[in-house]
Amino acid sequence: MAIPIVCFVGRSNSGKTTFIERVIPELVRAGYKVATVKHAGHGFDLDTEGKDSWRHKQAGASSVVILSKGSMAMFADVSDQMKVEEVRDRFLDGTYDLIIAEGWKDEGYPKIVIVREQVGEIPISLEGLLAVVSDKPVDLNVPVFDLNEVPAVAALIMKQFPRRARSEHELEA
């Protein structure tokens, strides 16, 4: 079974990352194994100039994987914008219960919209809309939560995307 994806969407500086940071521990306490995927619409550069991995990439490597005890990072060329399910299918194994994606508002994934008074409106597509998190009244036929109702949003996510059953081996690990 494919790992479910829920997107948090909203204008830049609406508090998506901060809200996600607050939801993740609620899910983890409930036993969820969570992966996140962040959309960076304007590109990004995580590798540090002069470091070995940067030098490998500059030399022409299409992919560079960095491993240390307990951590792994990968820098890879991609031909185009990838969809979250492509990232899931290529890079995440089936041990995750949920992928929280930040962005991808137009892709039709189930989504929670963050709406903040000071940053203005975003067009809200009702396709896949699970809930709205807002600091102002919103009139839609979905649950609307205050920015401080993190446990309630986590509960909605858990109801919508139940944790998968664990094997004996996974429980021992």
N, C-alpha and C positions, 0 to 999 in steps of 0.2 A: 504494500500500500504506500502511495506517495506521501511524503511529509506535507502536511497542510501549511499553507502560506496565509498570513494575515498582514495587510499593509497598514501602516500609519501614514496618513497624508495630511498636508496642510501647507500653507504659505511658508516661505523661508522665515525663520525666527519665530515661528508660532509655538515652539516648545515641543516639537515631535521627539527629538532626541532625549530631552529631559524626561518626558512622559514615559518613553520606552525604558529608560534607565530605572524608572520607578516600578514599572510593570514586571520587568524580568525577575526581580527577587521574589515577587509574589508567586510567579509561576514556578520558579525553582523550589521554593518552600513547599509547594504542592507536588513536587516530584517530577516536574517537567524538565526535559533536556531541550534547551532552546538554542537555536542558531539565529544570527541576525545577518541581514544583507542590506547595505546602505547604498542608495542611488546617489551618485555624485554627478549631477547634470552638467557641471562645468569642468569635468575632469578632475584629476588629483595626482599627486606624486607622493608616495609613502616612503620610497627608498631614499636614503641620505647620500648625497653626492660624496664621492670619495670612498664609501664603504665597499667592501668586496662585492656584495650583491649588486650594487649600483654599477660597479666596474664591469661585472659579467654582462649585465644588460646593455651597457654602452658598447661592449665589445661585439654585440650582435646576438646574444642568446635570446631566443623567443620566449623562454620561460626560465625563471630562476626560483628555486625552492630553497628556503633557509630552514634548517632544523636545529633545534637545541633540545635539551631534556625538557619534555613537557610542552613544547611550542613548535609551531610550524607556520611559515608564511610563504606565499607564492605570488610572484609577479609574473604575469603572462600577457602576451599580446592577444587581443581578441579582435576579430574582424569587424564587429559591429556591436551595437548595444545588445547586451544579453537580457533575456527575460529571466525572472526569478526562478522559474521552473527549470531553465537550462542550467543555472548555477546549482540548484538543488540536485539535478540529475547527474551533473558532471563532478561535483566536488563534495557533496554531503552524503554520508552514508545513512542507512536507514535507522540508525539508533536515535535520531532526533524525534521529538514529539511535535515540534512546531518551529516554523521559520517566521520570524518577525522581520518584515521588510519595511524600510523607511523610503517612501517614494512610490513610484509606479501608479500614480492615481488614475491613469487612463487605461490600465491593462485589464480591468475586470476582476482582479483578485478581490476576495472579501477585504473590506477596509473599515478603518476607524478614522474619522476625520477630526483633526484638531482645529478648532476655530477660536481665534483670539480677537477681541475687540480692537486692540491697537494695531494689528497688522492687516486688517481688512478681510474681505470675503474671498473665498475661492469658490468657483462653481462646484457644487456638490452633485456628483452623479449618483443616482439612487441604485445603480447596478452594483450589487455586492455590498452595499452599505450596511454595516452591522450596528454602528453607533456613532454618535458625535460626542466629542469632549470639548466643552466650551466654557468660557467665562461670561457668556451672555445667553439670553434665551434663544433657543432655536426651535422652530416649529416643523418637525418632520415626523414621519411614522416609524421612527426607530428610537431606541433608548438614547437619552441625552444625559451626559454625566458632567459634573463639575470637575475642574482640573485636579481637585483633591480627592476624588472618588476612585483612586487607583485600585483598591481591593475589589470594588464593584466591577470595574472594567476587566480586571483579571478574572473574576468569576464568570463574566460573560464570555470571555475568550475560552475558559476551561469548559464551559457548557457547550459552546459551539464546536470546539476542537478537543474532544476527550483524549486524555493521555493514552497512548497505546499500551497494550499488555507487555510486560517484561518477561524475558526468558529467565530460567534458573541461572544461567551463566551471567546474564547482565545484572541480576540482583546480587550476585556474589562479588562482582567487580567493584 
